[in-house]
Amino acid sequence: MQDIPNWQDEVIVVNDHLKLHSVNEAFSEALYDLVVRNKAALQKAMDWPKQVKSVEDTRKTLQGNYLLHHRGYAKMFMILQQDRLIGVLSFNQIEPSNKTAYIGYWLDEAWQGKGLLSQALQAFIARYADSGEVRRFVIKCRVANEASNRVALRNGFRLEGTLKEAEYLNGQFYDQNIYALIVDKRR
């Protein structure tokens, strides 16, 4: 029989009310409910929400992300405001040899515009920059996604360029901005 790893949950404390908790299937129902509540808005920016049909779909996704998280290929964190799930912040992909990570995020519509995502993002970046695991943080978002572009700029990311027709969403190709922030603790 194969040994089951004894992986520990990770928690990044942002402040007294806000924290990031690593992916865990215990969040399946809460995440499913959050996706369902925000599905119309999410589908305007991302393709995956239309695939979410049940709590079991969500559980399977979280199980896969749990493995990726603990093996270091990606990182997924639940954004918790006073222990209530309000969104997700992740490294959708990590390039360990380049110390580069690609950031994804989304927040419940009811909690947007309060600076919570920026606070969570700053703590997330600090955690991985301080550990030396990541030095180049990248955000890619559709040119037309004004909110995501503002998040990148507000948090010190610099626009490196625009990728032409780089994102396929809802049957159409869109241009995508690529932002980066380099945090090198060795300098």
KAQUIVEN-V10187 format. One record per residue. N is the residue number from 1. RES is the residue in one letter. OMEGA is omega in degrees with one decimal (none if undefined). NEAR is the number of other C-alpha atoms within 12 Angstrom. Layout:
# KAQUIVEN-V10187
N|RES|OMEGA|NEAR  N|RES|OMEGA|NEAR
This chain:
# KAQUIVEN-V10187
1|M|-177.9|3  2|Q|177.2|4  3|D|175.9|6  4|I|-178.4|7  5|P|178.2|10  6|N|-178.6|8  7|W|178.9|17  8|Q|173.8|14  9|D|175.7|21  10|E|175.2|21  11|V|174.0|24  12|I|179.7|29  13|V|179.9|27  14|V|175.9|26  15|N|-176.8|18  16|D|-174.9|13  17|H|-171.0|18  18|L|176.1|29  19|K|176.2|33  20|L|179.9|41  21|H|-178.1|36  22|S|-177.7|36  23|V|-179.4|40  24|N|-177.1|33  25|E|175.1|28  26|A|179.5|22  27|F|-172.7|34  28|S|-177.1|27  29|E|-179.6|22  30|A|-179.9|29  31|L|177.0|38  32|Y|179.6|32  33|D|-179.7|24  34|L|178.1|33  35|V|-179.4|35  36|V|179.3|24  37|R|-173.9|21  38|N|-171.1|27  39|K|-177.7|26  40|A|179.8|18  41|A|-178.8|22  42|L|-177.9|28  43|Q|175.5|21  44|K|-175.5|22  45|A|-174.6|32  46|M|-177.1|28  47|D|-170.6|20  48|W|-175.7|20  49|P|-179.4|29  50|K|178.0|23  51|Q|-176.8|19  52|V|-176.0|28  53|K|-176.3|18  54|S|174.7|21  55|V|-179.3|23  56|E|173.9|21  57|D|-178.7|22  58|T|179.1|31  59|R|179.8|24  60|K|177.2|23  61|T|179.7|28  62|L|177.5|31  63|Q|177.8|22  64|G|178.9|21  65|N|176.2|29  66|Y|177.9|33  67|L|179.0|26  68|L|-179.5|25  69|H|-174.4|29  70|H|175.7|23  71|R|174.1|17  72|G|179.2|25  73|Y|179.5|25  74|A|175.4|30  75|K|178.7|40  76|M|179.4|44  77|F|172.6|43  78|M|175.4|46  79|I|-177.3|43  80|L|174.7|35  81|Q|-174.7|28  82|Q|178.4|17  83|D|175.6|19  84|R|-179.7|22  85|L|-179.3|34  86|I|179.7|36  87|G|-177.1|41  88|V|175.0|39  89|L|-173.4|38  90|S|160.8|39  91|F|-179.3|38  92|N|177.6|26  93|Q|174.9|27  94|I|173.6|29  95|E|-174.1|22  96|P|-177.1|20  97|S|178.7|14  98|N|-176.0|16  99|K|-178.7|25  100|T|177.6|30  101|A|-178.8|36  102|Y|-171.2|32  103|I|171.6|38  104|G|-179.6|32  105|Y|168.8|37  106|W|-174.4|40  107|L|174.7|39  108|D|-178.4|33  109|E|-178.5|22  110|A|-176.5|17  111|W|-178.9|21  112|Q|176.4|20  113|G|-178.6|16  114|K|179.3|15  115|G|-176.6|18  116|L|180.0|34  117|L|178.4|39  118|S|177.4|31  119|Q|179.7|29  120|A|-179.6|38  121|L|179.7|43  122|Q|178.5|32  123|A|178.7|26  124|F|179.1|41  125|I|-179.3|40  126|A|-178.8|27  127|R|-175.1|23  128|Y|174.3|31  129|A|-179.8|25  130|D|-179.6|17  131|S|-177.7|16  132|G|-179.0|21  133|E|-177.6|29  134|V|173.8|35  135|R|178.7|30  136|R|-178.6|31  137|F|-173.8|39  138|V|172.3|39  139|I|173.8|40  140|K|178.3|40  141|C|178.5|39  142|R|178.4|32  143|V|-176.8|28  144|A|179.9|19  145|N|-173.8|22  146|E|-177.7|16  147|A|179.8|23  148|S|176.2|32  149|N|178.3|28  150|R|178.0|25  151|V|-179.8|34  152|A|-177.1|34  153|L|-179.6|24  154|R|-176.5|21  155|N|171.7|30  156|G|177.2|22  157|F|178.6|30  158|R|176.5|24  159|L|-180.0|25  160|E|179.3|18  161|G|179.3|20  162|T|177.6|22  163|L|-176.7|19  164|K|177.1|16  165|E|-174.2|16  166|A|-178.3|19  167|E|179.3|25  168|Y|-176.1|19  169|L|176.2|22  170|N|174.6|16  171|G|-177.3|11  172|Q|176.1|14  173|F|-179.5|17  174|Y|172.4|24  175|D|-174.7|21  176|Q|173.6|28  177|N|175.7|31  178|I|-179.2|29  179|Y|176.1|33  180|A|174.0|28  181|L|178.5|31  182|I|178.1|28  183|V|-177.4|27  184|D|-177.4|20  185|K|-179.0|17  186|R|-176.0|11  187|R|none|6
